Amino acid sequence: MFAVHMAYAVDSTQDLAMEAGRRGAPSGTCFFAEEQRLGRGRRVGDAPRRWVAPAGTSIQVSILSRHRVSQTPGPSLTLGVGVAVGEVLRGLGAEVRLKWPNDLILGGRKVGGILVEGQLSGEEHLIVIGLGLNVNLPLSALPEEVQGVATSLQAELGAPQDRLGLLGALVPSILEVASSMEQAEGRREVLQRWRRMAWVVGRAVEVERGGVWAVGTALGIDEEGALEVSLGSGEQVTVRSGEVRWLSGVV
């Protein structure tokens, strides 16, 4: 079960969902906004990326998921959410691929992004899953800095999509994956599904190591969802967190 709270404009659906969690709201509580004044994406250094979308064109939603501390889905949940969203969109005919760690790629361009944030509350782990998805966004409305590297479902599928109907399919799929990833077996199965949709293998990438950027080739993900990279020096490294820069294709 899930309940959606809808608003036209808010500062951040992530903040609303986390505050609701602190007040005892159950798993499946969602906040959907037409416009976010302070919408954010994954952090780059000390600053989060902004998620910008004109009102009425996108899905901007944050979903509360509660887990016992002993059964937390772990950092690979971001990948699991990508699987849940990607599989729903593929059901529409959109051949979505997944770029580590949190981007949804369609037609070689970014169509959406995922942000997972968590907070401990007693014996529980409150997790807020944020999804920004370009649905009926005209490409001409994109900011100049992302022209050519972002897209929308409407642009790729050739027709407007039912945003609320799509939301109704996405939320239970995301919650189901989050629940399944509480167990090690479930995490392994979800990560295998991620590999089948992956946009990583063989891609050129830069990895930050001690303030120095090293160029390498992405090999895939390990059993915990970390990115494995072969550097130009021949050394193989595992990236669990921090920044990577993809050098081929979409940003």
N, C-alpha and C positions, 0 to 999 in steps of 0.2 A: 504494500500500500504506500501511496505517496500523496502529499498535499502540496499544491502549488499556490504561492502567494504572488500575485501579479501587481506590478506597478509600472507607471509610465517612465519616470526618471528617478534614479537613486544615485547615491555616491558609489556604492559598491555592493553587489549582491553577495560577495564573499563575506563582507563584514556583517551583513544582516543574518546570513545563515549561521555564522559562528556565534553571534550574540544569542540567537534563538537556541542554539545548542547549549550554551551556558545556562539558559533559563529552563532547560529540561525538555525542549522540543524533541520529538522522536525521529528516528531514522526515516528518511524519505521526505522530510520537510524541505521544500524547494522555494527559491526566490527567483522570479523571472522578471526582467526589466526590459522595456523597449530601449531605454537609454541609460548608460552609466556615466556619471560625471568623472568618477575616479576609477574606472575599470582598469584592472592590471593583469599582466601576464607574468611569465616566469622572470625571476630576477636576473639581471645582468650586472655583476659586481654588486654595488650597494643600491642600485636603483632598479625597480621593476619596469618591464616593458609595459607600455600602454596598450590597451585593446580598444580600438576605436571603430564604431559602427553606427551609421545613420539610423535614426529611430525607424522601427517598423520593417527592417530588412534582415534581421539576424535573430539567432537564439543566443541570449545571454542569460545563463542560469547557473545557480549555485545550489548544490544538493548536500544536505547534511547526512552523514553516515556515522553511526555510533558503533564502536567496537570495544570489547574488553581489551585491556592492555595486553593480556596474554595471547590474544587472537588478532592482533593488528595486521592488516594486509601488507604492511611494510612499504618501503619506498618504491617498489615496482608497481604499486597501485596506479601510478600515472600511466604506465604502459597498458595496464589492464583496462583502464577507462578508454584508452585509444582503441583497444580491441572491441569493446562494447559499442562505441560510436561507429567505428569503421564497419562493423558487421551490419548494423542497422542501415547505414548509408549504402552499402553494397546491395542490400535488399531493394533499394530504389533504382538500382542500375548505375550507381556512382562508384567507380572502381578506385576507391580510396586506398591510399598506402600510408604507412606510419613512419614518421621520421623521429628518431630518438632525440630527446626523450618525450616530447609532448605535442608534436605537430601532426595535423592531418593534411595529407597531400592529395590533390585531385587534378588531373591533367597537367602534372608537373608544377603546380602552384599550391600555395597554402590556402586551404579552405576553412581551417579552424585550429584552435589551440586549447590546451587543457592546463588547468592550474589546480594542484592538490595541496591543501594546507591543513595542518593538524595542530591539536592542542590537547594536553593531558588534563583530565578532570576527574580526580579521585582514581577509581579503578577503571575508568573509561578513557578511550582515545576518541576525541571528537575530530572527525575529518570532514572538511568541506571540499567538495569536488566542483570546480568551476569549469564551465564549457562555454567557449565563444565559437559560434558557427555561422559563417556567412551563408545565408539561405537565399533570399530574394534580393540580393545586393547587386545593383547595376555596376559593372566594372568602372564606368565613368565616374561613379561616386567615391571611388577609392582615393585616399590621400596620395599625393604625388609620389611620396617616398616608397610606396608599395605597389605603384602601377607596374604591371608586368610580372609581379611575383606573388600576387594574391588573386583569388578567384571566389566564385560562389556556386552553390548548387544550381541555381537558375541559369547561370552562364554556361555551365558544363552540361547540364541535362536538357537545356533548351526550352524550359517551361517553368513558371512559378511553382513553388512547393507550398504545401500546407504546413505552416510553421508549428501551429499548436498540435496538429496531428502527429507531426514528427517529434515534438517534445514528449508527447504521450508514449511514444515508442522508445525514446532514448532513455528516459529516467529509469524505468524498471530494468532495462538492460544494464545500465550502469550499476544500479544497486545489486543486481544479481551477481555481477562480476566481483564487486567489492566484497560481498558475502563469501563467494567461493574462494577468494584469495586469503581468507582467514586461516586456511589450512595449507600446508606445504604442497600437498598433492594438487590442490586447486591452483596454486600459484604456478606450478610447473606446467599445468595444462593450459592456462591462460597465456603464459609466455610462449608456448609453442604456437598458439594461434597468432600471437603478435608476429612471430617470425614469418608466418605465411603471408603477412601483409606488409612486411618491412620494406622501407626505403632507406637502406643503410649499406648493405653489403657491396663492397668494392668502391664506395664513394670516397672521394678525397676529403680529408678533414684536418683541421688544426686543433691541437689539444694544448691547453695551458698547463705548464708544469713549472711551478716555482717562479711564476712571473714571466716565463719564456714560452713562446708559442712554437710547437713542434708539428711539422706536417707529417701526416700518415694516411693510411687507408683503413676504413672501417671494415671489420671482419664479421660483426654481428654482436649479439648479446650473450652474456653468460647465464648461468642458472639462477642468478639473482636479479637479472635485468640490467646489469651494468654493461656499458659499451666496451667492446674489445677492439683495440686499434693496433695496427702494425705500423711503427714509425719508420721513416726513411732510413734511420740508422740500423734497422733490423730488429730493434727492441720491440717487444709486444707489451702494451700497457692496458690496464683496465681502468676505465673512467666511471666512477660511481656517482660523482656529483661534480659541480663546477661547470665551467663554460667550455663549450666546443664551438668551432666555427666550421660549417660545411662549405666546402670550396667548389662544389659542382652542383648545378641545378638551382633549386629554390633556396631562399634564405631561411 
